[in-house]
Each structure stands twice: as structure tokens, then as C-alpha cells.
Amino acid sequence: MEINKFLAVVVAVVVLYSVEATAQGGNPQLTACLQKLLPCQPYIHSLNPPPPPSCCGPMKEIVEKDAPCLCIAFNNPEVLKALNLTKENALLLPKACGVNPDVSLCSKIASE
């Protein structure tokens, strides 16, 4: 159930940043990063089986090469609160994909 909430966060963040990027000339690189997670959307509605490779492949790539992308979702209290989600719950999808993100990176990014 928590993984479903995380994916709802990802989708909400993708939509929010896509709208912002289009309307305000936001960061297109960030939008592209978050859009890579759209294949995870069907997993929102499924408690079983594990996320498919089309979701986990991009998730692994983002965790390994673009951790700030996920940190934005994890460090957005408004999005987390709106979906009644904690950072700990948000980490369940990467773990379900066999990825263990270094959450200390998010703290470093937030302090910059």
C-alpha cells in the first residue's frame, strides 16, 4: 500500500513539474527525469507483483545517476502531506526495485 502512495507522489510531482516547466520555463531536465518514472504508474494500482522492469530500470538509473530528482519528491513536504506519505514510505519503491538510495544525499542537496 505504501508503494502505491509513493507512486502517486511521483505522478503528482511529474504533473506539477511538467506544468511548471511548461508554464514558467522551469527546469526541463528535472521534468524529463521525473517523466522517466511514468512507467511506474500502473504499479500504483497493483499491490502485487513487484514493479516491472519498465519501472525499475528508470528507477535504478535515476538513483544511480540523478539522485536529486528523487530528493525533490522526498523533500517536498506539501506533496508528502497531501498524500499522507512519509519519506520512509517513499523509499519503498526503490527498494522494491532492488535499489537502495543513499538518503544522506537528499540531506546534502536540501542544505545547498
HELIX and SHEET records of a PDB file:
HELIX    1   1 GLU A    2  GLN A   24  1                                  23    
HELIX    2   2 PRO A   28  GLN A   35  1                                   8    
HELIX    3   3 LEU A   38  HIS A   45  5                                   8    
HELIX    4   4 PRO A   53  LYS A   65  1                                  13    
HELIX    5   5 ALA A   67  PHE A   74  1                                   8    
HELIX    6   6 PRO A   77  ALA A   82  1                                   6    
HELIX    7   7 LYS A   87  ALA A   90  1                                   4    
HELIX    8   8 LEU A   92  ALA A   96  1                                   5    
HELIX    9   9 SER A  104  SER A  111  1                                   8    
END                                                                             
